[in-house]
Amino acid sequence: MWAYISDHLWQFLLGLNYVLALVAAGTILLKNINPTKTLSYLIALLAFPFVGLLVYYFFGQDYRKFKIFKKKNVLNQKNIRDWAQQLVLNKKEAYDIGSHLLNGNTKIIKLIDSEKRSPLTLNNKVKILINGEEKFNSLFADLKEAKSSIHLEYYIIRDDEIGTKIINLLCEKAAEGVLVKINYDSVASSFSNQSISSLKNSGVELFPFMPVYFPKFASKANYRNHRKMVIIDGKIGYVGGINIGDEYINKEGRRYWRDTHIRIEGQAVGMLQFHFSLDWDFVSENDIKIDKSWFPETEVSNKIPIQIAASGPDTEWANIMEAMFTAINSASRYVYITTPYFIPNDEISLALSTASKSGVDVRLIIPKSCDSWAAKYATYSYLEKLLRAGVKIYLYEKGNIHAKTMIVDDVFTTIGTSNMDYRSFHINFEVNALIYDEDITKQMLEIYIDDLQYSEQVDAERWLNRGLIQRLKESFCRLWAPLL
């Protein structure tokens, strides 16, 4: 028997592959997931022996999701929600102001608050930070003044020039007695052993988010923590698209990087703290102990209504995607979107097309050159339908545009970590600030208009007549888009 197997090893392995592939295919079908994603997995399993099984193993399994649900439920309890809810003073006043700004349409507010994890906060101050230069100058100043706690949660932290400066400052603050906690994504971040030792020896607590084996070869492994947050003394919060790395600070000789972040003071910081606490309990080795100083009462009197929307495999609903979907459908005048990756699901694609055909001015800024060949052509595959519907599409030419923002009708803005793609909507952990304020929206509109000056509008007629080779590239990459 063994001699027969040895003589026919290839046939045996190929047969075993297809037996396992058929079992996996049956499992996928029974899950009733997105049809496009189902088809992508089935093609990978049946058309590409061995490779298809590897793709399914790394990207299609839900083992990690089960692990998330098992442990992340610890803080999804009434006690931690009570800490956060105590900060939301004048809830009726917040809803009244939000309703007034939205002309009585409070669908977004109610939608995001339905899980009782994203209440509308009122007393807030917001500063918009353009690019890494503004963000890091502001962040360094706030970190130096920290008195009790510094909490960082990032998709990317590198110990390059800017990263090393932050690491050194965090070590100094920890040595002064400030409690410093760092949650970083183990796949995207790159720490040297020396940096890790320096942080730990200084008293900094740091944990990787869901580490995987061979991270350099698994850059798209499922369920990554794509959030970028800092909370200082429970009073100051940062959130947006800017990671910690030299590419974000536009050093001389580097490609220009356009991004958006915000600095928040007020009640919304407590909600950032809430989501950090959930994630910290998940990644840390010990059960988290909530310190009262993490949730101080705010001294901010400014009236800027904000909801902090978080989504990921641990939430029942795709909160951020649903907020964007509702905002688009509620628009009466304009919807202006900036995103580095545009691989929308059917709901968002239909909402944008429908809004444009109904007379809403819908505009989309995406990079002209992307850091991913596959993502670039997958994005291009979605543009034809939008152009036919009258959506204005712009390719940013000054450099890479990495901002993740949407502005609607002078009264609503979302700024955060979520791209407008399948991975951000359904797989990664993301966090966005939903802001209901005319002044902030006006500032964001001015920034958007400035970005348009460095963007080339896609000519619909020329795009519809693009060559066959490009169409084939787009169709091929779109087929794999749910796996990107």
C-alpha positions in Angstrom: 0.0 0.0 0.0 2.8 2.4 1.0 4.6 1.6 -2.3 1.4 2.4 -4.2 1.0 5.7 -2.4 4.7 6.6 -3.0 4.3 5.9 -6.7 1.1 7.9 -6.9 1.9 10.6 -4.3 0.9 13.5 -6.5 -2.5 12.0 -7.4 -3.0 11.1 -3.7 -2.3 14.7 -2.5 -4.4 16.2 -5.3 -7.3 13.9 -4.3 -6.9 14.8 -0.6 -6.9 18.5 -1.6 -10.2 18.2 -3.3 -11.8 16.2 -0.6 -10.8 18.9 1.9 -11.8 21.6 -0.6 -15.3 20.1 -0.9 -15.7 19.9 2.9 -14.6 23.6 3.2 -16.9 24.6 0.3 -19.8 23.0 2.1 -18.9 24.8 5.3 -18.8 28.1 3.4 -22.1 27.6 1.8 -23.8 26.7 5.1 -22.6 30.0 6.6 -24.8 32.0 4.2 -22.2 34.8 4.0 -22.0 37.5 1.3 -22.5 35.8 -2.1 -19.5 37.6 -3.7 -17.2 36.5 -0.9 -18.6 33.0 -1.0 -17.9 32.8 -4.8 -14.4 34.1 -4.3 -13.6 31.4 -1.7 -15.2 28.6 -3.8 -13.2 29.6 -6.9 -10.0 29.7 -4.8 -10.7 26.3 -3.3 -11.7 24.5 -6.5 -9.5 26.2 -9.2 -6.2 26.5 -7.3 -5.2 23.3 -5.6 -3.4 23.7 -2.3 -3.2 27.5 -2.7 -7.0 27.7 -2.3 -6.8 25.7 1.0 -4.1 28.1 2.3 -6.2 31.1 1.4 -9.2 29.7 3.1 -7.2 28.7 6.2 -5.7 32.2 6.6 -8.7 34.3 5.6 -11.9 32.2 5.7 -11.9 30.6 9.1 -13.7 32.0 12.1 -11.6 30.4 14.8 -10.2 33.8 15.7 -13.7 35.3 15.8 -14.8 32.7 18.2 -11.9 33.5 20.4 -12.8 37.2 20.3 -16.4 36.6 21.3 -15.3 34.3 24.1 -13.0 36.9 25.8 -14.3 40.3 24.6 -17.6 39.7 26.4 -15.9 40.3 29.7 -16.2 44.0 29.6 -19.4 44.1 27.6 -21.1 44.2 30.9 -23.3 46.8 32.7 -20.5 48.1 35.0 -18.2 49.4 32.3 -21.2 50.9 30.4 -22.2 52.7 33.6 -18.8 54.3 33.8 -19.2 55.7 30.3 -22.8 56.6 30.6 -22.1 58.7 33.7 -20.2 61.1 31.4 -23.1 61.7 29.1 -24.8 64.6 30.9 -27.8 66.4 29.4 -28.7 63.6 27.1 -32.0 65.2 26.2 -30.2 68.5 25.4 -27.7 66.6 23.2 -30.5 64.9 21.3 -32.4 68.2 20.9 -29.3 69.9 19.5 -28.6 67.0 17.2 -32.2 66.9 16.0 -32.1 70.7 15.3 -28.9 70.4 13.3 -30.2 67.5 11.3 -33.5 69.1 10.7 -35.3 66.6 12.8 -33.7 63.6 11.2 -32.1 61.7 14.0 -31.8 58.4 12.3 -28.0 58.2 12.5 -27.9 59.1 16.2 -30.5 56.5 17.1 -29.0 53.9 14.9 -25.5 54.1 16.4 -26.9 54.4 20.0 -29.1 51.3 19.5 -26.4 49.0 20.9 -26.0 51.2 24.0 -22.2 51.5 23.3 -22.2 54.8 21.5 -24.3 57.4 23.3 -24.5 60.9 21.9 -22.1 63.2 23.9 -22.6 67.0 23.9 -19.9 68.9 25.8 -16.9 68.6 23.5 -14.1 70.6 21.8 -12.7 69.5 18.5 -9.5 70.5 16.7 -8.9 69.2 13.1 -5.3 68.1 12.5 -4.1 68.0 8.9 -1.2 65.6 8.3 1.3 64.1 10.6 3.1 67.4 11.2 0.1 68.9 13.0 -0.9 65.7 14.7 2.5 64.9 16.2 3.2 68.5 17.3 0.0 68.5 19.2 0.4 65.0 20.5 3.9 65.6 21.8 2.7 68.7 23.7 -0.1 66.8 25.3 2.0 63.7 26.2 4.5 65.9 28.0 1.7 67.4 30.2 0.2 64.0 31.1 -0.3 63.6 34.8 -1.9 60.2 35.5 -2.4 58.0 32.4 -1.6 57.6 28.7 -3.4 55.0 26.7 -2.3 54.3 23.1 -4.0 51.9 20.6 -2.5 51.8 17.0 -2.6 49.7 13.9 1.0 50.8 13.1 3.7 51.8 15.4 7.3 51.8 14.1 10.4 52.6 15.9 11.7 54.9 13.2 12.5 58.5 13.8 9.1 59.7 14.9 8.3 56.4 16.6 11.5 56.5 18.6 10.7 60.0 19.8 7.3 58.9 21.0 8.7 55.7 22.6 11.4 57.7 24.5 8.8 60.2 25.7 6.5 57.4 26.9 9.5 55.9 28.8 10.1 59.2 30.5 6.5 59.7 31.5 6.3 56.1 32.8 9.5 56.8 34.9 7.7 59.9 36.3 4.9 57.6 37.5 2.3 58.1 34.7 0.6 54.8 33.9 1.3 54.1 30.2 -0.5 51.3 28.3 0.1 50.5 24.6 -2.1 48.1 22.5 -0.6 47.6 19.0 -1.5 45.4 16.1 1.1 42.7 15.9 0.9 42.3 12.1 1.2 45.9 11.0 3.5 47.3 13.7 7.3 46.8 13.8 9.1 47.0 17.1 12.7 46.1 17.7 13.5 44.0 20.7 15.4 47.0 22.0 12.4 49.3 21.9 10.2 46.7 23.6 12.8 46.2 26.3 13.1 50.0 26.9 9.4 50.4 27.2 8.9 47.4 29.6 12.0 48.4 31.7 10.5 51.9 32.1 7.2 50.4 33.4 5.2 50.7 30.3 2.6 48.0 29.8 2.3 46.9 26.1 0.5 44.0 24.4 0.2 43.0 20.8 -3.3 42.6 19.4 -4.0 39.0 18.3 -0.4 38.0 17.3 0.0 35.7 14.3 2.9 33.6 13.2 5.1 35.0 10.5 3.4 38.5 10.5 5.5 39.7 7.5 3.8 37.0 5.4 0.3 37.6 6.8 -0.2 41.3 6.3 -3.9 40.7 5.5 -4.7 38.2 8.2 -8.2 38.6 9.4 -9.5 40.6 12.4 -6.7 43.2 12.6 -7.0 46.2 15.0 -7.0 49.1 12.6 -7.8 51.7 15.3 -5.6 54.7 16.0 -6.4 56.2 19.4 -4.7 58.1 22.2 -6.4 59.0 25.5 -4.4 61.2 27.9 -5.6 61.5 31.6 -9.1 60.6 30.4 -9.4 64.3 29.3 -7.8 64.5 25.8 -8.4 62.1 23.0 -7.0 61.6 19.5 -8.5 59.6 16.7 -8.2 59.5 12.9 -6.2 58.0 10.0 -2.6 58.8 11.1 -0.5 55.9 12.4 3.0 56.3 14.1 5.6 56.3 11.4 7.9 58.6 9.4 5.8 58.3 6.2 3.1 60.4 7.9 5.2 63.5 8.7 6.2 64.5 5.1 9.9 64.5 5.6 12.0 66.0 2.7 12.5 63.4 0.0 9.5 61.3 0.9 6.2 61.0 -1.0 3.6 63.5 0.2 1.1 62.0 2.6 -2.3 63.7 3.1 -4.2 62.6 6.2 -6.7 63.8 8.8 -6.9 63.3 12.5 -8.8 65.1 15.3 -8.0 66.1 18.9 -11.0 66.0 21.3 -11.6 67.3 24.7 -14.8 66.5 26.6 -17.3 63.7 27.1 -16.5 61.9 23.8 -13.0 61.2 25.3 -14.8 59.0 27.8 -16.2 56.9 24.9 -12.8 56.5 23.4 -11.6 55.4 26.8 -14.5 52.9 26.9 -13.5 51.3 23.7 -9.8 51.3 24.7 -10.8 49.5 27.9 -12.7 46.8 26.0 -9.7 46.2 23.8 -7.2 46.3 26.6 -9.1 43.7 28.6 -8.9 41.5 25.5 -5.2 41.8 24.8 -3.8 42.1 28.3 -2.8 39.1 30.4 -4.7 40.2 33.5 -8.3 41.2 34.1 -8.5 45.0 33.7 -9.1 47.2 36.7 -10.9 50.4 35.9 -9.5 53.4 37.6 -11.9 56.2 38.4 -9.3 58.7 37.0 -9.9 57.2 33.5 -13.3 58.7 33.4 -13.1 62.2 35.0 -16.0 64.6 34.8 -15.5 67.0 31.9 -14.9 70.7 32.4 -15.7 71.5 28.7 -18.7 73.6 28.1 -18.6 73.8 24.3 -21.6 72.2 22.6 -20.4 69.9 19.9 -22.5 66.7 19.7 -20.2 63.6 19.0 -20.8 59.9 18.9 -17.9 57.5 18.9 -18.8 54.6 16.6 -16.8 51.4 16.9 -17.2 48.3 14.8 -15.5 44.9 14.4 -16.1 41.2 14.6 -17.2 41.7 18.2 -20.2 43.9 17.3 -23.4 42.4 16.1 -23.9 45.1 13.5 -21.5 46.9 11.1 -22.0 50.2 12.9 -19.7 52.5 10.9 -20.9 51.2 7.6 -24.5 51.6 8.7 -23.9 55.2 9.8 -22.3 56.0 6.4 -25.2 54.3 4.6 -27.8 56.2 6.6 -26.0 59.5 6.2 -25.8 59.0 2.4 -29.5 58.1 2.2 -30.4 61.1 4.4 -28.5 63.7 2.3 -30.4 66.3 0.4 -27.6 68.5 -1.0 -24.2 66.9 -1.0 -22.0 63.9 0.1 -18.3 64.4 -0.1 -16.1 61.4 0.6 -12.3 60.8 0.9 -10.9 57.3 1.2 -7.6 55.7 0.3 -9.3 52.4 -0.5 -12.7 52.2 -2.2 -14.1 48.6 -2.4 -17.7 49.2 -1.3 -20.3 46.6 -0.5 -23.5 46.5 -2.5 -25.3 48.7 0.1 -22.9 51.6 -0.1 -22.5 51.4 -3.9 -26.3 51.5 -4.3 -26.7 54.3 -1.8 -24.1 56.5 -3.6 -25.7 55.8 -7.0 -29.2 56.5 -5.8 -28.2 59.7 -4.0 -26.5 61.0 -7.1 -29.4 60.1 -9.5 -31.8 61.9 -7.1 -29.9 65.2 -7.4 -27.5 65.0 -4.5 -23.9 66.3 -5.3 -21.9 63.1 -4.6 -18.1 63.4 -4.9 -15.3 60.9 -4.2 -11.6 61.5 -3.8 -9.3 58.5 -4.0 -5.5 58.3 -4.6 -4.3 58.3 -8.2 -1.5 55.9 -7.2 -2.2 53.4 -4.5 0.2 51.3 -2.4 -1.5 48.1 -3.5 -1.8 47.1 -7.2 -4.7 44.8 -6.5 -6.6 47.3 -4.4 -6.1 50.0 -7.0 -7.6 48.0 -9.8 -10.3 46.6 -7.6 -11.3 50.2 -6.7 -11.3 51.1 -10.4 -13.8 48.3 -11.1 -16.4 50.1 -9.0 -16.1 53.5 -10.7 -18.0 52.9 -13.9 -21.3 52.4 -12.3 -20.9 55.5 -10.1 -19.8 57.6 -13.1 -22.9 56.4 -15.0 -25.0 57.6 -12.0 -23.4 61.0 -12.1 -21.0 60.7 -9.2 -18.0 63.0 -9.5 -14.8 61.1 -9.0 -11.4 62.7 -8.4 -7.9 61.1 -8.4 -5.6 62.8 -5.9 -2.2 63.6 -7.6 -0.1 65.4 -5.0 0.8 62.2 -3.2 -1.0 59.5 -1.3 -4.3 60.6 0.3 -5.0 58.4 3.4 -7.7 60.5 5.0 -11.0 58.6 5.9 -13.7 61.3 6.0 -17.2 62.0 4.8 -19.1 65.3 4.9 -22.9 65.6 4.4 -25.1 68.7 4.0 -23.0 71.1 6.2 -24.2 69.4 9.4 -22.5 65.9 9.6 -18.9 64.8 9.5 -17.3 61.4 10.2 -13.5 61.2 10.7 -11.8 58.0 11.8 -10.0 54.9 10.9 -12.5 53.1 8.6 -11.8 53.0 4.9 -14.8 52.6 2.6 -14.0 49.0 1.8 -15.2 45.5 2.8 -12.3 44.8 5.2 -13.0 48.0 7.3 -16.8 47.4 7.2 -16.8 43.8 8.2 -13.4 42.4 9.3 -11.2 44.9 11.0 -11.7 46.7 14.3 -12.4 50.3 13.5 -13.4 53.5 15.3 -14.9 56.8 13.9 -16.0 60.0 15.4 -19.4 61.1 14.1 -19.7 64.9 14.6 -22.9 66.9 14.3 -21.7 70.5 14.1 -21.9 73.2 11.5 -18.5 74.8 12.2 -16.6 71.5 12.1 -18.4 70.6 8.9 -17.5 74.0 7.4 -13.8 73.5 8.2 -13.9 70.0 6.7 -15.6 71.4 3.6 -12.8 73.9 3.2 -10.2 71.1 3.5 -12.1 69.0 0.9 -12.2 71.9 -1.6 -8.4 72.4 -1.1 -7.8 68.7 -1.8 -9.8 69.0 -5.0 -7.2 71.5 -6.2 -4.7 68.7 -6.3 -7.0 66.2 -7.9 -7.9 65.3 -11.4 -11.5 64.7 -12.1 -12.2 61.5 -13.9 -13.7 62.1 -17.3 -16.7 59.8 -17.5 -16.7 59.4 -21.3 -13.0 58.6 -21.5 -13.3 56.2 -18.5 -16.1 54.3 -20.1 -14.0 53.8 -23.2 -10.8 52.6 -21.4 -9.0 49.7 -22.9 -9.7 46.0 -22.6 -6.5 45.2 -20.7 -7.4 47.6 -17.9 -10.9 46.2 -17.8 -9.5 42.7 -17.4 -7.2 43.8 -14.6 -10.1 45.4 -12.9 -12.4 42.4 -13.2 -9.7 40.0 -12.0 -8.9 42.2 -8.9 -12.5 42.7 -8.2 -13.1 39.0 -8.1 -10.6 38.8 -5.2 -11.7 42.1 -3.6 -13.5 40.5 -0.6 -10.2 38.8 0.3 -7.9 41.8 0.0 
